[in-house]
Amino acid sequence: MSEDKQISQADHFRIDDALSMLTAREREVYIMVKAELLSMEKAASYLGVKKGTVQRQLERAELKVNSQIATSLFSFVG
């Protein structure tokens, strides 16, 4: 990984902390769409569900992640 794309240890803590608030399926969908950059259609196809299901799970996951980032003590680290 190039130097400008490396994630600090503090960022790792923040990410782990935020993802810990998700259900297994929310985490799976969130990672597929946000980290692996799959479209919602492609994620839905892989998971065998409708696009709307992926969209709802992603929306719930984003709300949880954003809330956790805003309130977590880890947000003050670094």
A tleap script that builds the chain and sets N, CA, C and O, in Angstrom:
source leaprc.protein.ff14SB
mol = sequence {
  NMET SER GLU ASP LYS GLN ILE SER GLN ALA
  ASP HIE PHE ARG ILE ASP ASP ALA LEU SER
  MET LEU THR ALA ARG GLU ARG GLU VAL TYR
  ILE MET VAL LYS ALA GLU LEU LEU SER MET
  GLU LYS ALA ALA SER TYR LEU GLY VAL LYS
  LYS GLY THR VAL GLN ARG GLN LEU GLU ARG
  ALA GLU LEU LYS VAL ASN SER GLN ILE ALA
  THR SER LEU PHE SER PHE VAL CGLY
}
set mol.1.N position { 0.845 -1.174 0.000 }
set mol.1.CA position { 0.000 0.000 0.000 }
set mol.1.C position { 0.888 1.233 0.000 }
set mol.1.O position { 1.890 1.271 0.715 }
set mol.2.N position { 0.543 2.227 -0.778 }
set mol.2.CA position { 1.354 3.433 -0.790 }
set mol.2.C position { 1.190 4.180 0.524 }
set mol.2.O position { 0.198 4.009 1.233 }
set mol.3.N position { 2.180 5.011 0.835 }
set mol.3.CA position { 2.206 5.695 2.123 }
set mol.3.C position { 0.966 6.545 2.361 }
set mol.3.O position { 0.470 6.597 3.487 }
set mol.4.N position { 0.450 7.213 1.331 }
set mol.4.CA position { -0.700 8.086 1.511 }
set mol.4.C position { -2.013 7.312 1.673 }
set mol.4.O position { -3.036 7.913 2.003 }
set mol.5.N position { -2.007 6.002 1.451 }
set mol.5.CA position { -3.224 5.207 1.573 }
set mol.5.C position { -3.217 4.316 2.806 }
set mol.5.O position { -4.161 3.555 3.018 }
set mol.6.N position { -2.184 4.393 3.614 }
set mol.6.CA position { -2.117 3.572 4.814 }
set mol.6.C position { -3.074 4.119 5.867 }
set mol.6.O position { -3.301 5.325 5.967 }
set mol.7.N position { -3.625 3.196 6.647 }
set mol.7.CA position { -4.564 3.563 7.693 }
set mol.7.C position { -3.827 3.520 9.025 }
set mol.7.O position { -3.138 2.549 9.334 }
set mol.8.N position { -3.979 4.579 9.806 }
set mol.8.CA position { -3.302 4.640 11.100 }
set mol.8.C position { -3.930 3.654 12.077 }
set mol.8.O position { -5.040 3.167 11.859 }
set mol.9.N position { -3.212 3.370 13.145 }
set mol.9.CA position { -3.737 2.481 14.167 }
set mol.9.C position { -5.005 3.071 14.788 }
set mol.9.O position { -5.948 2.338 15.084 }
set mol.10.N position { -5.030 4.371 14.982 }
set mol.10.CA position { -6.219 5.031 15.544 }
set mol.10.C position { -7.414 4.846 14.613 }
set mol.10.O position { -8.532 4.610 15.071 }
set mol.11.N position { -7.175 4.952 13.302 }
set mol.11.CA position { -8.261 4.739 12.346 }
set mol.11.C position { -8.745 3.290 12.369 }
set mol.11.O position { -9.940 3.031 12.226 }
set mol.12.N position { -7.826 2.352 12.550 }
set mol.12.CA position { -8.216 0.939 12.674 }
set mol.12.C position { -9.142 0.750 13.874 }
set mol.12.O position { -10.145 0.043 13.777 }
set mol.13.N position { -8.815 1.375 14.996 }
set mol.13.CA position { -9.665 1.284 16.182 }
set mol.13.C position { -11.050 1.857 15.892 }
set mol.13.O position { -12.062 1.261 16.260 }
set mol.14.N position { -11.091 3.009 15.234 }
set mol.14.CA position { -12.376 3.647 14.918 }
set mol.14.C position { -13.223 2.758 14.007 }
set mol.14.O position { -14.426 2.602 14.218 }
set mol.15.N position { -12.583 2.184 13.002 }
set mol.15.CA position { -13.298 1.323 12.055 }
set mol.15.C position { -13.819 0.073 12.750 }
set mol.15.O position { -14.987 -0.286 12.606 }
set mol.16.N position { -12.949 -0.586 13.501 }
set mol.16.CA position { -13.365 -1.794 14.234 }
set mol.16.C position { -14.497 -1.488 15.196 }
set mol.16.O position { -15.457 -2.252 15.299 }
set mol.17.N position { -14.385 -0.376 15.897 }
set mol.17.CA position { -15.406 0.021 16.856 }
set mol.17.C position { -16.743 0.256 16.156 }
set mol.17.O position { -17.780 -0.210 16.627 }
set mol.18.N position { -16.722 0.969 15.047 }
set mol.18.CA position { -17.957 1.264 14.315 }
set mol.18.C position { -18.570 -0.007 13.740 }
set mol.18.O position { -19.784 -0.198 13.821 }
set mol.19.N position { -17.751 -0.873 13.163 }
set mol.19.CA position { -18.268 -2.108 12.559 }
set mol.19.C position { -18.789 -3.082 13.614 }
set mol.19.O position { -19.628 -3.930 13.311 }
set mol.20.N position { -18.304 -2.969 14.838 }
set mol.20.CA position { -18.762 -3.876 15.891 }
set mol.20.C position { -20.225 -3.657 16.240 }
set mol.20.O position { -20.835 -4.515 16.877 }
set mol.21.N position { -20.791 -2.552 15.847 }
set mol.21.CA position { -22.184 -2.244 16.148 }
set mol.21.C position { -23.152 -2.886 15.150 }
set mol.21.O position { -24.366 -2.859 15.355 }
set mol.22.N position { -22.620 -3.457 14.081 }
set mol.22.CA position { -23.458 -4.003 13.014 }
set mol.22.C position { -23.755 -5.478 13.219 }
set mol.22.O position { -22.977 -6.211 13.830 }
set mol.23.N position { -24.911 -5.900 12.690 }
set mol.23.CA position { -25.180 -7.336 12.640 }
set mol.23.C position { -24.250 -7.942 11.603 }
set mol.23.O position { -23.628 -7.225 10.818 }
set mol.24.N position { -24.158 -9.252 11.604 }
set mol.24.CA position { -23.282 -9.928 10.640 }
set mol.24.C position { -23.680 -9.579 9.208 }
set mol.24.O position { -22.812 -9.316 8.377 }
set mol.25.N position { -24.969 -9.572 8.910 }
set mol.25.CA position { -25.417 -9.270 7.545 }
set mol.25.C position { -25.190 -7.804 7.197 }
set mol.25.O position { -24.790 -7.500 6.073 }
set mol.26.N position { -25.434 -6.889 8.129 }
set mol.26.CA position { -25.173 -5.471 7.871 }
set mol.26.C position { -23.694 -5.250 7.589 }
set mol.26.O position { -23.331 -4.506 6.678 }
set mol.27.N position { -22.846 -5.899 8.374 }
set mol.27.CA position { -21.396 -5.767 8.179 }
set mol.27.C position { -20.994 -6.308 6.814 }
set mol.27.O position { -20.187 -5.700 6.112 }
set mol.28.N position { -21.558 -7.449 6.442 }
set mol.28.CA position { -21.257 -8.058 5.149 }
set mol.28.C position { -21.655 -7.121 4.007 }
set mol.28.O position { -20.875 -6.897 3.081 }
set mol.29.N position { -22.855 -6.581 4.076 }
set mol.29.CA position { -23.339 -5.657 3.036 }
set mol.29.C position { -22.501 -4.383 3.026 }
set mol.29.O position { -22.099 -3.913 1.962 }
set mol.30.N position { -22.236 -3.825 4.199 }
set mol.30.CA position { -21.466 -2.585 4.300 }
set mol.30.C position { -20.085 -2.756 3.672 }
set mol.30.O position { -19.640 -1.900 2.908 }
set mol.31.N position { -19.418 -3.841 3.987 }
set mol.31.CA position { -18.082 -4.092 3.441 }
set mol.31.C position { -18.142 -4.329 1.936 }
set mol.31.O position { -17.297 -3.829 1.194 }
set mol.32.N position { -19.135 -5.089 1.484 }
set mol.32.CA position { -19.255 -5.352 0.042 }
set mol.32.C position { -19.412 -4.052 -0.745 }
set mol.32.O position { -18.769 -3.860 -1.777 }
set mol.33.N position { -20.269 -3.168 -0.250 }
set mol.33.CA position { -20.583 -1.950 -1.000 }
set mol.33.C position { -19.557 -0.847 -0.745 }
set mol.33.O position { -19.126 -0.176 -1.683 }
set mol.34.N position { -19.166 -0.656 0.504 }
set mol.34.CA position { -18.277 0.466 0.843 }
set mol.34.C position { -16.792 0.157 0.672 }
set mol.34.O position { -16.030 1.019 0.233 }
set mol.35.N position { -16.374 -1.053 1.009 }
set mol.35.CA position { -14.948 -1.380 0.932 }
set mol.35.C position { -14.582 -2.068 -0.373 }
set mol.35.O position { -13.567 -1.744 -0.991 }
set mol.36.N position { -15.412 -3.019 -0.792 }
set mol.36.CA position { -15.117 -3.747 -2.026 }
set mol.36.C position { -15.682 -3.044 -3.259 }
set mol.36.O position { -15.420 -3.450 -4.391 }
set mol.37.N position { -16.460 -1.984 -3.025 }
set mol.37.CA position { -17.020 -1.126 -4.076 }
set mol.37.C position { -17.921 -1.872 -5.060 }
set mol.37.O position { -17.959 -1.560 -6.250 }
set mol.38.N position { -18.645 -2.867 -4.537 }
set mol.38.CA position { -19.632 -3.548 -5.372 }
set mol.38.C position { -20.881 -2.688 -5.452 }
set mol.38.O position { -21.202 -1.958 -4.515 }
set mol.39.N position { -21.570 -2.774 -6.554 }
set mol.39.CA position { -22.852 -2.086 -6.663 }
set mol.39.C position { -23.857 -2.811 -5.781 }
set mol.39.O position { -23.649 -3.971 -5.423 }
set mol.40.N position { -24.936 -2.139 -5.435 }
set mol.40.CA position { -25.969 -2.792 -4.629 }
set mol.40.C position { -26.570 -3.966 -5.400 }
set mol.40.O position { -26.941 -4.980 -4.808 }
set mol.41.N position { -26.665 -3.826 -6.719 }
set mol.41.CA position { -27.196 -4.908 -7.547 }
set mol.41.C position { -26.294 -6.139 -7.478 }
set mol.41.O position { -26.773 -7.265 -7.350 }
set mol.42.N position { -24.986 -5.911 -7.564 }
set mol.42.CA position { -24.035 -7.023 -7.532 }
set mol.42.C position { -24.022 -7.678 -6.151 }
set mol.42.O position { -23.995 -8.904 -6.044 }
set mol.43.N position { -24.042 -6.866 -5.099 }
set mol.43.CA position { -24.084 -7.409 -3.738 }
set mol.43.C position { -25.355 -8.233 -3.542 }
set mol.43.O position { -25.314 -9.315 -2.956 }
set mol.44.N position { -26.470 -7.724 -4.029 }
set mol.44.CA position { -27.742 -8.449 -3.922 }
set mol.44.C position { -27.659 -9.782 -4.646 }
set mol.44.O position { -28.144 -10.796 -4.143 }
set mol.45.N position { -27.055 -9.785 -5.808 }
set mol.45.CA position { -26.902 -11.014 -6.581 }
set mol.45.C position { -26.062 -12.035 -5.821 }
set mol.45.O position { -26.426 -13.208 -5.745 }
set mol.46.N position { -24.942 -11.593 -5.258 }
set mol.46.CA position { -24.076 -12.492 -4.487 }
set mol.46.C position { -24.795 -13.059 -3.262 }
set mol.46.O position { -24.608 -14.221 -2.900 }
set mol.47.N position { -25.618 -12.223 -2.634 }
set mol.47.CA position { -26.292 -12.630 -1.401 }
set mol.47.C position { -27.619 -13.344 -1.657 }
set mol.47.O position { -28.205 -13.920 -0.741 }
set mol.48.N position { -28.086 -13.306 -2.895 }
set mol.48.CA position { -29.349 -13.959 -3.235 }
set mol.48.C position { -30.568 -13.243 -2.688 }
set mol.48.O position { -31.565 -13.870 -2.332 }
set mol.49.N position { -30.478 -11.915 -2.623 }
set mol.49.CA position { -31.588 -11.099 -2.139 }
set mol.49.C position { -31.877 -9.997 -3.163 }
set mol.49.O position { -31.147 -9.836 -4.141 }
set mol.50.N position { -32.936 -9.257 -2.925 }
set mol.50.CA position { -33.281 -8.149 -3.819 }
set mol.50.C position { -32.427 -6.928 -3.510 }
set mol.50.O position { -31.914 -6.777 -2.401 }
set mol.51.N position { -32.284 -6.068 -4.497 }
set mol.51.CA position { -31.507 -4.835 -4.335 }
set mol.51.C position { -32.065 -3.997 -3.183 }
set mol.51.O position { -31.298 -3.410 -2.420 }
set mol.52.N position { -33.380 -3.936 -3.053 }
set mol.52.CA position { -34.005 -3.164 -1.980 }
set mol.52.C position { -33.603 -3.656 -0.604 }
set mol.52.O position { -33.462 -2.862 0.326 }
set mol.53.N position { -33.418 -4.954 -0.469 }
set mol.53.CA position { -32.971 -5.527 0.801 }
set mol.53.C position { -31.564 -5.045 1.123 }
set mol.53.O position { -31.281 -4.649 2.253 }
set mol.54.N position { -30.694 -5.077 0.140 }
set mol.54.CA position { -29.321 -4.581 0.327 }
set mol.54.C position { -29.351 -3.098 0.669 }
set mol.54.O position { -28.622 -2.648 1.552 }
set mol.55.N position { -30.183 -2.346 -0.018 }
set mol.55.CA position { -30.270 -0.906 0.221 }
set mol.55.C position { -30.716 -0.624 1.657 }
set mol.55.O position { -30.135 0.237 2.316 }
set mol.56.N position { -31.721 -1.321 2.148 }
set mol.56.CA position { -32.196 -1.119 3.520 }
set mol.56.C position { -31.125 -1.517 4.537 }
set mol.56.O position { -30.914 -0.812 5.523 }
set mol.57.N position { -30.453 -2.635 4.302 }
set mol.57.CA position { -29.399 -3.070 5.217 }
set mol.57.C position { -28.242 -2.076 5.226 }
set mol.57.O position { -27.668 -1.791 6.276 }
set mol.58.N position { -27.907 -1.556 4.059 }
set mol.58.CA position { -26.833 -0.576 3.964 }
set mol.58.C position { -27.218 0.719 4.682 }
set mol.58.O position { -26.393 1.312 5.377 }
set mol.59.N position { -28.454 1.153 4.516 }
set mol.59.CA position { -28.909 2.370 5.191 }
set mol.59.C position { -28.850 2.205 6.709 }
set mol.59.O position { -28.391 3.103 7.415 }
set mol.60.N position { -29.316 1.058 7.211 }
set mol.60.CA position { -29.246 0.797 8.656 }
set mol.60.C position { -27.797 0.771 9.126 }
set mol.60.O position { -27.465 1.335 10.169 }
set mol.61.N position { -26.948 0.122 8.362 }
set mol.61.CA position { -25.530 0.036 8.719 }
set mol.61.C position { -24.896 1.423 8.754 }
set mol.61.O position { -24.151 1.740 9.681 }
set mol.62.N position { -25.184 2.243 7.761 }
set mol.62.CA position { -24.611 3.590 7.720 }
set mol.62.C position { -25.060 4.419 8.916 }
set mol.62.O position { -24.261 5.157 9.492 }
set mol.63.N position { -26.329 4.305 9.295 }
set mol.63.CA position { -26.814 5.033 10.470 }
set mol.63.C position { -26.071 4.592 11.723 }
set mol.63.O position { -25.656 5.428 12.526 }
set mol.64.N position { -25.904 3.296 11.893 }
set mol.64.CA position { -25.205 2.773 13.067 }
set mol.64.C position { -23.735 3.201 13.076 }
set mol.64.O position { -23.214 3.622 14.109 }
set mol.65.N position { -23.078 3.093 11.936 }
set mol.65.CA position { -21.660 3.461 11.844 }
set mol.65.C position { -21.491 4.945 12.137 }
set mol.65.O position { -20.625 5.325 12.926 }
set mol.66.N position { -22.302 5.781 11.516 }
set mol.66.CA position { -22.184 7.229 11.727 }
set mol.66.C position { -22.465 7.610 13.178 }
set mol.66.O position { -21.792 8.476 13.738 }
set mol.67.N position { -23.453 6.968 13.781 }
set mol.67.CA position { -23.772 7.233 15.181 }
set mol.67.C position { -22.624 6.808 16.085 }
set mol.67.O position { -22.260 7.529 17.015 }
set mol.68.N position { -22.061 5.656 15.817 }
set mol.68.CA position { -20.959 5.155 16.642 }
set mol.68.C position { -19.728 6.042 16.504 }
set mol.68.O position { -19.049 6.328 17.490 }
set mol.69.N position { -19.447 6.470 15.295 }
set mol.69.CA position { -18.291 7.352 15.083 }
set mol.69.C position { -18.482 8.670 15.829 }
set mol.69.O position { -17.535 9.205 16.405 }
set mol.70.N position { -19.698 9.187 15.817 }
set mol.70.CA position { -19.978 10.470 16.450 }
set mol.70.C position { -19.909 10.410 17.977 }
set mol.70.O position { -19.597 11.408 18.627 }
set mol.71.N position { -20.204 9.233 18.548 }
set mol.71.CA position { -20.290 9.146 20.006 }
set mol.71.C position { -19.174 8.344 20.656 }
set mol.71.O position { -19.051 8.362 21.881 }
set mol.72.N position { -18.378 7.661 19.901 }
set mol.72.CA position { -17.356 6.784 20.456 }
set mol.72.C position { -16.179 7.551 21.031 }
set mol.72.O position { -15.779 8.591 20.507 }
set mol.73.N position { -15.638 7.030 22.102 }
set mol.73.CA position { -14.419 7.602 22.670 }
set mol.73.C position { -13.259 7.483 21.689 }
set mol.73.O position { -12.323 8.282 21.732 }
set mol.74.N position { -13.317 6.475 20.795 }
set mol.74.CA position { -12.256 6.306 19.810 }
set mol.74.C position { -12.202 7.477 18.835 }
set mol.74.O position { -11.175 7.697 18.191 }
set mol.75.N position { -13.295 8.231 18.717 }
set mol.75.CA position { -13.283 9.368 17.793 }
set mol.75.C position { -12.354 10.472 18.294 }
set mol.75.O position { -11.985 11.375 17.543 }
set mol.76.N position { -11.980 10.387 19.578 }
set mol.76.CA position { -11.093 11.400 20.142 }
set mol.76.C position { -9.635 10.939 20.173 }
set mol.76.O position { -8.755 11.680 20.612 }
set mol.77.N position { -9.383 9.722 19.710 }
set mol.77.CA position { -8.028 9.166 19.693 }
set mol.77.C position { -7.317 9.652 18.439 }
set mol.77.O position { -7.937 9.774 17.383 }
set mol.78.N position { -6.047 9.926 18.542 }
set mol.78.CA position { -5.252 10.262 17.367 }
set mol.78.C position { -5.144 11.691 17.244 }
set mol.78.O position { -4.509 12.184 16.312 }
savepdb mol mol.pdb
quit
